[in-house]
Amino acid sequence: MSPPVTRSAGAARSQDLEFSENGILAGSWQRFRDWYFSLKSVEQWRHGWLYRCLGVPLFKRYVPTSGDWIARRRGQRSIPPGGHSVLRELHKYERRTRMIEWRHLGGFVAMGVGIELTDTMLGSTAVAWLWLANIILNFYPIMLQRYNRLRIGRVFQRGRVRR
């Protein structure tokens, strides 16, 4: 009989590390993303009452790059009307809202860190203006994407699309 094969301590650690990187950490990251992008009950309360109170629909109307007013003037539509592919287009649009939100979240954090790192060099008025700009350029777009996903989710919950 041959002796049982044993692994060295270094080999065991490297295998455990691979498991951590591929299993636990990857799973944790996925769970965090799923948690972050899931709609919270406070967001869903009264079909987005919080977002309406914060003025997100008004912001949506006048976003310079893709707001309702600009899109109407350009003749653009986010989702083509009617047809059998509407649900597929809604799924694509929902994924796009996640991507846009993620970018704005990164911008919000990066700009916030930059503001805080330079706040001693700037006056309090400049810092306040920079935070206001950060809220307008990043935080409101984040809320807008979450509001859009809330509206898309309501369509999926109803299980039908108006044609």
C-alpha positions in Angstrom: 0.0 0.0 0.0 1.2 3.4 -0.8 1.2 6.1 1.9 -1.6 8.7 1.8 -0.7 11.8 -0.2 -0.4 14.9 2.0 -0.2 18.5 0.9 2.4 20.9 2.3 1.1 23.8 4.3 2.0 26.2 1.5 0.0 24.3 -1.0 -3.0 24.1 1.3 -2.8 27.9 1.9 -2.6 28.7 -1.8 -5.6 26.5 -2.5 -7.5 28.1 0.4 -6.6 31.5 -1.1 -7.9 30.5 -4.5 -11.1 29.4 -2.8 -11.4 32.7 -1.1 -10.8 34.7 -4.3 -13.0 32.6 -6.4 -15.7 31.5 -3.9 -16.2 33.6 -0.8 -15.1 37.0 -2.1 -16.7 36.6 -5.5 -19.9 35.4 -3.9 -19.8 38.3 -1.4 -19.3 40.8 -4.2 -22.3 39.3 -6.1 -24.4 39.4 -2.9 -23.4 43.1 -2.3 -24.3 44.0 -5.9 -27.6 42.2 -5.7 -28.4 43.9 -2.4 -27.3 47.4 -3.6 -29.3 47.2 -6.8 -32.4 45.7 -5.3 -35.2 48.2 -4.6 -35.6 48.9 -0.9 -39.1 49.1 0.7 -38.7 52.9 1.4 -38.1 53.4 -2.3 -41.2 51.3 -3.3 -43.5 52.9 -0.7 -46.4 54.6 -2.4 -44.8 53.9 -5.8 -41.8 56.1 -5.4 -43.3 58.8 -3.2 -39.8 59.6 -1.8 -38.3 60.2 -5.2 -41.3 62.4 -6.2 -40.8 64.5 -3.0 -37.1 64.9 -3.8 -38.0 66.2 -7.3 -36.5 63.3 -9.3 -39.3 63.4 -12.0 -38.6 67.1 -12.5 -34.9 66.4 -12.7 -35.7 63.6 -15.2 -37.6 66.0 -17.4 -34.6 68.4 -17.8 -31.5 66.2 -17.7 -29.3 67.9 -20.3 -28.1 64.6 -21.9 -31.2 62.4 -22.0 -34.0 64.1 -20.2 -37.6 63.9 -21.4 -37.5 67.4 -22.9 -34.2 66.8 -24.8 -35.3 63.4 -26.0 -38.6 64.7 -27.3 -36.8 67.5 -29.2 -34.4 64.9 -30.7 -37.2 62.5 -31.5 -35.5 59.8 -29.3 -37.2 57.0 -27.4 -35.6 54.8 -24.7 -37.9 51.9 -25.5 -39.7 51.5 -28.9 -43.5 51.5 -28.5 -45.5 48.3 -29.0 -44.4 45.0 -30.4 -43.3 41.7 -28.9 -39.8 42.9 -28.0 -41.0 45.5 -25.5 -40.2 43.2 -22.5 -36.8 42.4 -23.9 -36.1 46.1 -24.4 -37.3 46.8 -20.8 -34.8 44.2 -19.5 -32.0 45.9 -21.6 -33.0 49.3 -20.3 -33.0 48.0 -16.7 -29.5 46.7 -17.1 -28.5 50.0 -18.6 -29.9 51.9 -15.6 -27.6 49.7 -13.4 -24.6 50.6 -15.4 -25.3 54.3 -15.4 -26.0 54.2 -11.7 -22.8 52.4 -11.0 -20.8 55.0 -13.0 -22.5 57.9 -11.1 -21.9 56.2 -7.8 -18.2 56.0 -8.6 -18.2 59.6 -9.6 -20.0 60.6 -6.5 -17.6 58.8 -4.2 -14.5 60.0 -6.2 -15.7 63.6 -6.2 -16.7 63.5 -2.6 -13.2 62.2 -1.6 -11.6 64.8 -3.7 -13.7 67.6 -2.1 -12.9 66.3 1.4 -9.2 66.0 0.7 -9.0 69.6 -0.6 -11.5 71.2 1.8 -8.7 72.7 4.0 -7.3 74.5 0.9 -10.7 75.8 -0.2 -13.1 78.0 1.7 -16.3 76.7 3.1 -18.3 78.4 0.3 -16.3 76.7 -2.4 -16.7 73.3 -0.6 -20.5 73.9 -0.4 -20.6 74.7 -4.1 -18.6 71.6 -5.0 -20.9 69.4 -2.8 -23.9 71.0 -4.5 -22.4 70.2 -7.9 -21.6 66.6 -6.8 -25.2 66.2 -5.7 -26.6 67.5 -9.0 -24.1 65.8 -11.3 -24.0 62.4 -9.5 -26.5 61.9 -6.7 -29.6 63.0 -8.6 -28.7 60.8 -11.6 -28.3 57.8 -9.1 -31.8 58.5 -7.7 -33.1 58.9 -11.3 -31.8 55.5 -12.3 -33.3 53.9 -9.2 -36.6 55.7 -9.9 -36.5 54.3 -13.5 -35.9 50.8 -12.2 -38.8 51.2 -9.8 -41.1 52.1 -12.7 -39.8 49.2 -14.8 -40.3 46.8 -11.9 -43.9 47.9 -11.6 -44.4 47.0 -15.3 -42.9 43.5 -14.7 -45.0 43.0 -11.5 -48.2 43.8 -13.5 -47.0 41.2 -16.0 -48.2 43.2 -19.0 -47.0 46.0 -21.2 -49.4 48.5 -22.7 -49.3 48.5 -26.5 
